[in-house]
Amino acid sequence: MLKAAIVTVTPFQQNCAILFDAEQMRGVVVDPGGEVDRIRATIAETGVMIEAIWLTHGHIDHAGGAMDLKEALGVDLIGPHEADRELLSNLATQARMFGLTEPVRNVTPDRYLEEGETVSFAGHVFEVFHCPGHAPGHVVFYNAAAGFAHVGDVLFSGSVGRTDLPGGDHAALIRSIKEKLLPLGDDVGFLCGHGPGGRFGDERRSNPFLV
């Protein structure tokens, strides 16, 4: 069974997700935005063996702790799409832009992801969708068997990702949602980067940015 544990980290209140198989107790960390000690403590509490770190995109609130966690766990750092290379190479600049005083390390993934690739752990296969708009290289991870998607900051319950940051494109974001995510089906449940998750059908019917 596919399960998730959420650690809400940093002043951005970002949802760092630990996705794992409840029988094999193997999984991945998605978007470790910071407070790596808290994330590691949750990993220890759950008893999950982490196989990799996945990134949805290159904004500081999602990638700020990625290199420290990678080194602590000794695992590969995978994603996002290469279009976010510049963002990941300038996380320290992002930190100054948001007035953060804690040191932040730039990120170099072990590999970037492309549309149509798959990533997996413990037999759970996730399709990769390149969904630009919030960030140029944003990706979404979709598990068809579970009817589940991790959408990062593309879509929220009742809202969508902001597009006023460098590389943002509102029209591209809405296309990503309407052409790639909503067609996956109304019953697909999702986790997102901030706040509660939901189901695509509810967003299709009532999200004011989509109706």
N, C-alpha and C positions, 0 to 999 in steps of 0.2 A: 504494500500500500504506500502510495506517495503521500508524504506529510510535509508540513512546513512549520518552522519556528521563526518568529519574528523578533528581532532585537531593534528597537527604535533608538537611533543614535544621533548625537550631535545636536546643536541648537536648531538644525534644519529639520529635526524630527523625521529622519529618513528611515525607511523600513529596510534594514539589512535582513535578508531572508536566508535561512538554512533549509534547503530542500533535501529531503532524505527518504530512503526506503525504510519503512517501519520494521521490516523483518530482518534485512541485512544490516541495518544501521550504518549505511554508507550514504554519502551525499555530497553536496556542494554548497558553497557560500555565494550568494548573489549580492553584489553591490555593498561591499564593506566600506561605508562612507567615513568611518572614524570610530573612536572609542574601541580600539582593537582589543584591549584587555577585557572589556565587557563581552565582546563577541566571542573571544576565546573561552571565557567563563561559561557562556551559554553552550558552546560546543561541548565542553567538558561535562556539563550538567546533563545534556541529552545523551552523551555517550556515542555521538555520531563520528565515524571515521570520515574526514573530509578528503575528497579526491581531487578537487579543483576549486578555483574561484572563477566565477563568471561575472562579467561586467556588461550591463545594458548600455551604458554610455559614459562619456568622459567628463561629466561635471563633478566638481569637487565633493558635493554632498553624497555622491555614489561611489567615487573612486579614491577618496582621500586617505583611506586606510589600507588600500589594496596591496601596496608593496610591503608594508610592515607585516600584514597578515600572511602574504605569500612566503616571506622569509621565515616567519614563525612556524608555519605549517609544513613548509617544504613541498608545496604543490604548484602546479602550473596555473598561470593567470590567463584566462581565455576571454576574448572579446574586448571591446565591441567591434563594430565595423571600422575599417581603416580610416574612414572619413573623420573619425574622432582623434586621429593621431595628434593633431595640433593641440586639441584641448588637453589630452593626457600629458603632453610634453610641457604644458604651461599651468599645471595645477598650483604651483607656488604663486603665479600671477593671479589666478582665480582667488586664492586665499586672501591676497592683499585687496582685491576688488571688493570682497565681502567683509573686510575688516577683521579677519581672523588673525589671531596672534600665535596660535600653536603652529609649530613647524609642519609643513606638508611636503611630501615627496612626490615628484613627478612619476608617472607610471609608464612602464614599458611592458606590454603584454607579451606572453610567450607566443601567442598567435592571435591574429585578428580573425573575424568571422565574415562570411559572405552569405547573402540571401540563398536559401536552398540547402545550406549545410545542416548537419545535425550534430548535436552534442548529447552526451548521455552519462548516466551513472546508475549502477546497480540494475541495469536492464530497462531503465526509464529513458526513452528516447525523446528528445525535444528538437523540433524543427526551428530553424533560425529564420526570422523575418527581419529584413532591413526596413526600419520604419522611421525615416528622417522627419524632421520638423521641429521637435524639441531640441534635438542635437543632430548634426549631420550624420553621425555614425551610429545612431541609436538602433539597437536590436531588441527584438521580443523573442522570448523562448516559449514555444507551444508544445504541449504534450497531448496528442490526440487521444491516446488511450484513456487518460484521466479527464479529458475535457477541461484542461487547465492551461492558463497562460500567465507568465510573469511579464508584465507590460512596462515595467520601469515607470518612466514619467511621460509616456505617450498618452495614457488614458487614466482618469481617476473616476471615483464614484461621484457623478454629477458634474464633472469638469474634465478638462484636458490639460496637457502640459503647457507651460508658459513658452512663449516664442519670442520674448523680448531680449534674450541673451544672445551673445555672438553666435552666428550660425543658425539662429532660429528662423523658421518659415511656417507661418500659420497655415497657409494653403496646403503646403506639403504635409503638415501634421494631420490635417483633416482627411486628406487623401489616404494617408497611411492607415488611419482608423477605418475609414469607410471601405477602402478597397482591399485591405489585407486582414484586418482583425474581425470586423463585424461579419463578413461572410463565413467565418469559421463556425458560426452558429450561436443562437440565442442562449443556449444552455451552458456555454463555456464560462467557467468561473475564472476570475483573475485576481492576482495580487498586484499591487502597484507600489510606487516608490514612496508615497506619503499617504497617510490616512487609510481608511478601510478599503477593502477590495469590493468586488461585486460580480455581476454577470453581464455579459455583452448584451443580452436582450433588454435588460433594464436600461442600459445606456442608450441603446438604439431607440428605445421608445421615449425616454424622458430626459436624456442629457441635453441641456439647452444649447450646447455647441454643435449638436449632431442632428437635431430634429428640424 
